[in-house]
Amino acid sequence: MAVRQSPSGSARDPGEPSCPASTGSVGRSAGTVSPASAQACPAEPTQERVVRVPSERLSADRELDLVLFGATGFTGGLTAEYLARNAPADCRWALAGRNPAKLGHVRERLAAIDPEWAHLSLLHADVEDLESLRRVAESARVVVTTVGPYLAYGEPLVAACAEAGTDYADLAGESEFVDRMYVAHHRRAVETGARIVHACGFDSVPHDLGAFFTVQQLPEDVPIRMRGMLRTNASFSGGTFHSAMNAFSRARQTKIALVERRRVEPRPEGRKVRTTARRPHRDRESGLWLVPLPTIDPLVITRSAAALERYGPDFTYSHYAAARKLSSVMCGIAGVGALAAAAQVGPLRRQILRRVPQGEGPSGERRERSEFTMRFIAEGGGRSVTTEVSGGDPGYTETAKLLSESALSLAFDDNPLTSGQVTTAVAMGESLLGRLTSAGMVFRIIPAPST
């Protein structure tokens, strides 16, 4: 069984992220067990300082280091397999779900990877059984979930972890869900010491940590302008498609959730953080055609920037999809526009979703051919830097890696003292960057062209 140790994080205490933008029981015990146990920010709130319950204290009264909820799904299964190959030998972890038979099948797959996992604990957990979620949350130091769409199924587990002081990680790319969870559960998580970390997959770790890495290449205490450009050839699963269609259908609710969040979320004192976006255009430096990418990623990046002073007194970020040919950009715009329009018509949306089953994803061969590149160009303090984050299949292979390493970092690394809803850069920063580099993801500086 492969074991990888990673570098520990820095000792910053960044506090809680604020206004995102001015615009816009033992892990190997046998059998199935139940564990014991509107655009503008308000002027008045300012950055709050939060303190986290030390992990050593949690370790003394928690049976498990980590619980994975949702392992019977496609992405959850890949995450379980990644943990089986890469979790430390002394990691006490378990699988949780509502169907013991399906969980047993997953455990059999893990035992084929390492016979030790033949006795991995299986916990009962159901989003409609709040008591089962409470028991899971109270049994573990970290709970990670792949059970989506999160708007439909995510909140009960967030609430249970916030109440229990248990760290939580998910793959949520639905900004409405993330904002609603902030309003409903951030304060309680601050009180109990829980770190609630959403978007721990391709949305939004490469983007968030890529911006974090890029900022470190520039002088401190200077205004920074940064743009990120994504290229990928990956395909998506039924679950991801369902989440996207549901998000498209809820544009009004998403806006309301953001407004509600901004009414209660502190803003960075004496600093500016904003997002901007140009219309589709050709980037002079990269030669790529760019189109604004309306994902959760720029919101996550600017929330990290609001929380961490290293991003400077005035941070501006733009987020784009990139392609070499204008025709590819136009086809992408047309495709997304068609799906967004279809999502507004209930009967049509339901008919489309019925044709795309959840729980399935691309074949291993297709995933092997998939890759992504996220390039950042930033200017600050009279300097310019270009960086790049790259890896394999972003939707599944890399997402399982990203989520697993996030969970392991929360469980084992010496991270900054934070609590409440925080981003990956704020919660784990340097330690997660080190883990992902050790795991094969590339963060690099692109040399300036010679003159």
Secondary structure, DSSP 4 states (H G I P E B T S, - for coil): ---------------------S----TT--SEE------S--SS-BPPP-----HHHHHHH-SEEEEEE-TTSHHHHHHHHHHHHHS-TT--EEEEES-HHHHHHHHHHHHHH-GGGGG-EEEE-BTTBHHHHHHHHHHEEEEEE--S-HHHHTHHHHHHHHHHT-EEEE----HHHHHHHHHHHHHHHHHHT-EEE---BTTBHHHHHHHHHHHTTS-SSS-EEEEEEEEE-----HHHHHHHHHHHTTHHHHHHHHHHHHHHS-B-TT-EEEE--PPSEE-TTT--EEEE--SSHHHHHHHHHHH-GGG-SEEEEEEEEEESSHHHHHHHHHHHHHHHHHHTSHHHHHHHHHTS-TT----HHHHHH--EEEEEEEEETTEEEEEEEEES-TTTHHHHHHHHHHHHHHHHS------EE--HHHHTHHHHHHHHHHTT-EEEEEPPPP-
